[in-house]
Amino acid sequence: MSTMQALARAHHDGSALYAPDGPVDLGDTVTLRMRADAKAGVDRVWIRTVRDGEPVYLEAQADGERDGERWFAADLELHNPLTSYRFLLEAGGEVAWLNGTGVSHRDVPDAHDFSIHTEDSAPAWLRDSVVYQVFPDRFARDPEGGPTTTLPDWAIPTAWDAEPAALPPRTGKEVFGGTLGGIESRLDHLLGLGVTTLYLTPFFPGRSNHRYDASTFDHVDPLLGGDAALASLTRAAHARGLRVMGDLTTNHTGAGHDWFAASADASAPEAAHYLWNESRDDWVGWLGHRSLPKLDWRDQALRERMIAGDTSAVRRWLAPPYGLDGWRIDVANMTGRHGAVDLNAEVAEHLRGTVAAMNPDAAVVAEHCHDATADLRRGAWDATMNYSGFMRPAWQWFAAPGTGARYFDAPVTIPSRTGGEVAATMRDFLAGVPWRVAARNWNLLSTHDTARIRTITGSPERQRAAAALLYTYPGVPFVFAGDEGGLAGVNGEHARVPMPWHDIDSGGPRWDGATHATYRELGRLRADSCALRHGGLRWVYAGDDALVFLRECPHERLAVLIARDACGPVTVGLGPGVRRLETLYGELDARHGVDNGLGRITLRTEGPAAQVWRLT
């Protein structure tokens, strides 16, 4: 192995082996560590940080040698709220940088430097979560038969076992009759999956079944059971140890909202709540949709009604008797942004600060459908829905040929990528934000806005391999209700399939019991593993059809293999000193492939597969 090859194994990330594992304050001094293969012959190491905009170098000290690796450590004062840093390595005349994307033998920009944020107030439970998304109209009907509210004129009553429409004119109008009481009656299903957090798409009344076009923030839709049903659901969930998060549209309301109705009078206070073009009958709609008028966050009265006031939309539902545990913010990336106006950071800070002041244990997670790194580095949002850093690359690797599925409204179908390309994409996005943020981002395979992962993969076996990646990669596993049973759908509308409870309970054909068992097993694995919830990430191998990575914390080392198809034999290095692999998940037998003392293992799969071993 050459010096350059050995240097490439140098590693640091923001997990507990290398950096502080908890909150830090401005002015704190923290110890940062890195490791390098002893064969690299690293002579000296410096941390390069940026202090008040100017680079500063701090020399690290040798911190021992273990299992064929040399460790170095240095103390760094957190002088700025966002402290970025990288390592400069010198080895036998070679000089290299180590940042979030790995080792580089050339100068690289600062965008992927490691970083620590001192104003990170996110609750600790968020990182340990497994999130389960429920679209209330499609999860379960109330076992008591309610509510009996008459359907509004826009609604089309639809049988529970009917196929949801994928295209207009029925999309958005079909009502299947799911309620909050129905969700409450099925909470044991969530517990069986190892779910810790129930996330509800909007429960406010609107003019659609998705309710992202709220007509008020003051009440729960009577179609879902009303205010009392939400209070009952959160009470029952909390009694079972589940947290409940709501969904709020800070970017827009519906055109039927009571504020928007009042805004027709140009002299009314509500007129300033919205953005207008050149005339009073020409308002700014979200992405041009006139049914979704966009809010104007320059208006202080709007901020009071939406965030700060005692009865504001943000505060009302966090308080008893509802007691939500936080909010997912719809299109958070667009909130407060329009043309030359960009108040996004200000609104995010105001919203997050209000939530934290009311309940320090509540969370705020942003929807952001593309590159969220710039917004997340500010520290206002606790986390994001990780479309770009997880779902997109996962889809591009696992997608079956010929599915025809697209990513949201992209003009092309999903391209096919190699494992190396996918790992590089995931590494870039992981490196773009502080580790503590990345470790609690919601990783996705499907949502109510996308095609289903079963449709993307085209097979149960590939979906199960994708699920294993979901539960073993850094971040929070996010499951859209029904994915665990192999439900299908070609787009977001079609994917909102009602849960087939008769088949779930009886083992019927519309429910994939084997895939359900896989999700249950993965939920138990994550709950039992410190490394999967708190450990770092080291890529070991990225081939066309297989990925291998390590998850490591001070108490546990795991190796994870994910294969999308038949592969091997391939020989990968798990690190010096590895002599035994204890199988925690999967059915591959690697005992005869271990090269004792050198930490090499030979792997082969006959199709899609996933395996997790504990290294000893």
Secondary structure as GFF3:
##gff-version 3
##sequence-region A 1 616
A	DSSP	alpha_helix	3	7	.	.	.	ID=ss1
A	DSSP	beta_strand	29	37	.	.	.	ID=ss2
A	DSSP	three_ten_helix	38	40	.	.	.	ID=ss3
A	DSSP	beta_strand	42	51	.	.	.	ID=ss4
A	DSSP	beta_strand	54	59	.	.	.	ID=ss5
A	DSSP	beta_strand	61	66	.	.	.	ID=ss6
A	DSSP	beta_strand	69	77	.	.	.	ID=ss7
A	DSSP	beta_strand	82	91	.	.	.	ID=ss8
A	DSSP	beta_strand	94	99	.	.	.	ID=ss9
A	DSSP	beta_strand	102	104	.	.	.	ID=ss10
A	DSSP	three_ten_helix	110	112	.	.	.	ID=ss11
A	DSSP	beta_strand	114	117	.	.	.	ID=ss12
A	DSSP	three_ten_helix	124	128	.	.	.	ID=ss13
A	DSSP	beta_strand	131	134	.	.	.	ID=ss14
A	DSSP	three_ten_helix	136	138	.	.	.	ID=ss15
A	DSSP	beta_strand	156	157	.	.	.	ID=ss16
A	DSSP	beta_strand	174	175	.	.	.	ID=ss17
A	DSSP	alpha_helix	180	184	.	.	.	ID=ss18
A	DSSP	alpha_helix	187	192	.	.	.	ID=ss19
A	DSSP	beta_strand	197	200	.	.	.	ID=ss20
A	DSSP	three_ten_helix	222	224	.	.	.	ID=ss21
A	DSSP	alpha_helix	226	239	.	.	.	ID=ss22
A	DSSP	beta_strand	243	248	.	.	.	ID=ss23
A	DSSP	alpha_helix	258	262	.	.	.	ID=ss24
A	DSSP	three_ten_helix	269	273	.	.	.	ID=ss25
A	DSSP	beta_strand	285	286	.	.	.	ID=ss26
A	DSSP	beta_strand	289	293	.	.	.	ID=ss27
A	DSSP	alpha_helix	300	303	.	.	.	ID=ss28
A	DSSP	pi_helix	304	308	.	.	.	ID=ss29
A	DSSP	alpha_helix	313	316	.	.	.	ID=ss30
A	DSSP	beta_strand	326	329	.	.	.	ID=ss31
A	DSSP	beta_strand	337	338	.	.	.	ID=ss32
A	DSSP	beta_strand	341	342	.	.	.	ID=ss33
A	DSSP	alpha_helix	344	358	.	.	.	ID=ss34
A	DSSP	beta_strand	363	366	.	.	.	ID=ss35
A	DSSP	alpha_helix	373	377	.	.	.	ID=ss36
A	DSSP	beta_strand	383	386	.	.	.	ID=ss37
A	DSSP	pi_helix	387	391	.	.	.	ID=ss38
A	DSSP	alpha_helix	392	398	.	.	.	ID=ss39
A	DSSP	alpha_helix	419	431	.	.	.	ID=ss40
A	DSSP	alpha_helix	435	438	.	.	.	ID=ss41
A	DSSP	beta_strand	442	444	.	.	.	ID=ss42
A	DSSP	alpha_helix	453	457	.	.	.	ID=ss43
A	DSSP	alpha_helix	460	472	.	.	.	ID=ss44
A	DSSP	beta_strand	476	480	.	.	.	ID=ss45
A	DSSP	three_ten_helix	483	485	.	.	.	ID=ss46
A	DSSP	alpha_helix	501	506	.	.	.	ID=ss47
A	DSSP	alpha_helix	513	528	.	.	.	ID=ss48
A	DSSP	alpha_helix	530	534	.	.	.	ID=ss49
A	DSSP	beta_strand	538	542	.	.	.	ID=ss50
A	DSSP	beta_strand	546	553	.	.	.	ID=ss51
A	DSSP	beta_strand	556	563	.	.	.	ID=ss52
A	DSSP	beta_strand	567	573	.	.	.	ID=ss53
A	DSSP	beta_strand	581	585	.	.	.	ID=ss54
A	DSSP	three_ten_helix	591	593	.	.	.	ID=ss55
A	DSSP	beta_strand	594	595	.	.	.	ID=ss56
A	DSSP	beta_strand	600	605	.	.	.	ID=ss57
A	DSSP	beta_strand	609	615	.	.	.	ID=ss58
###
